[in-house]
């Protein structure tokens, strides 16, 4: 089976991400304006997404502990 490209993987996530953790337009603008060049935009976006994912995972673990 052929490997999916990064773009295909990203597009396959459309509609599957909890809206509470999606990247909003104002956050995209802030990432763009606060980054010196396109590579830094990508790196900062990854870090922000990773942080959001960790926040979601911690919230899920806390939810499971109280259930």
Buried (B, 14 or more C-beta within 10 A) or exposed (E): EEEEEEEEEEEEEEEEBEEEEEEEEEEEEEBEEEBEEEEEBEEBBEEBBEEBEEEBEEEEEEEEEEE
